[in-house]
Amino acid sequence: MVWDLRGALLKKGEFESARLAAFDFKLRVRAFRLLAAKVGEDPDEWARRTVHKTDSELLEMLATERPDLAAELPSELERCMVAARRQLIAEEGDPTPHRLL
C-alpha cells in the first residue's frame, strides 16, 4: 500500500487555507461590528458592508458619518481587532495551522 504524501500535503494546504480565510473574515466582520457599536452605528449594517468594501473604504465611510471621531477610528479599529481575535479564539480555538504529523 502506498501513501500519497504530496496529495496529503495538498489537501492539508487547501483545508488550512480555507480555515484561515474563514477565520480572517469572521475576525474582520466582528471587529467592524464592535467598532460600529462603540461609535453608535448599527453593527448589523456595518457587518454587511464588510462584504463589499475594504477596511480603508469602511473607515472612510465611517469617518464621513462620524467626523467628530475620524482621527480616532484607525486606532479604535485596531483595538476592536484585538478584542475580536480574543473572542474568536475563545469560541473557536487558536487559528494556528495544525501539524500534519
N, C-alpha and C positions, 0 to 999 in steps of 0.2 A: 504494500500500500504506500502510495506517495502522497506527501503533504505538500500542497502548493503554498510556499512561503510568500511568494510575490502576490498571489491572489489574496491571501490573508491580510497582507500589509495594505494592499489597495482598498480592500473592504473596510479595514480599520480606519484608513485615511478618510474615506468617504463618510463613514459614520461619525468620526470625531469632528470633521469639518462641519457637518450638518448640525451636530450637537452644539458646537461652539458658536456657530452662526445664530442658532436659535437663542442661546443664552445672551449673546450680544444684543439681539433685537429686543428681547424681554427687558434687558438692562436699560436700554435706550428709552423704551416706552415708559417704563416705571420711573425713570429719572425725570422725564418731562411731565409725567403725572404729578410727581412730588413738587416739581418746580411750579407748575400751574396752581396747585393747591396753595403753595406758600405765597404766591402773589395775588391770590384771589380770583383766578380764572377757572374755567370749567376743566377739570382734569380729563374727562372723557373726550372732550373736543380736542384737546392737545394730544392725547394718545392717538386719536385718529389721524391727526396731521403728521405724525412721525412717519407714516407710511409713504407720504408723497414728498416730504421736504427733508433737506439736510439739517444737521444741527445748527449750522450758522444761519440758514434761512429761518429756522424756527426762532432762534434768538433775535433775529432782526424783526420778525413779526411781533414777537412779544415786547420788544423794545418800542415798537411803534404803538402798540396798545397800552403799554405802561411806561411812558417816557420818564417818569419820576424814578423808575428802578433800572433804567437802561445800563448804567455804569456797573451795577451790582450783579446783573444777570449772569455773565460768564462765570464768576466765582461761585455764585449760588448754584449754577448747574453742576459745577464740579462737586460741591458738597452733596447735591442730590444724587449724583452718580455713585459716590461713595456709600451713601445710605442705601440706595437701590441695590448695589452689589452685595452689601451685607445682608439685606433682606432676602435676595435671591439665593445666596449661598446657604442661608439658614433654612430656606424652603426646599431647595433642590440639591444641595450639596455643592462642593467645590467643582468648578468647571474645568479644572486642570485635566488634560488628557490622561486617560487610563493606559497603563502599560500593557503591551501585548503579552508579555511573558511574566 
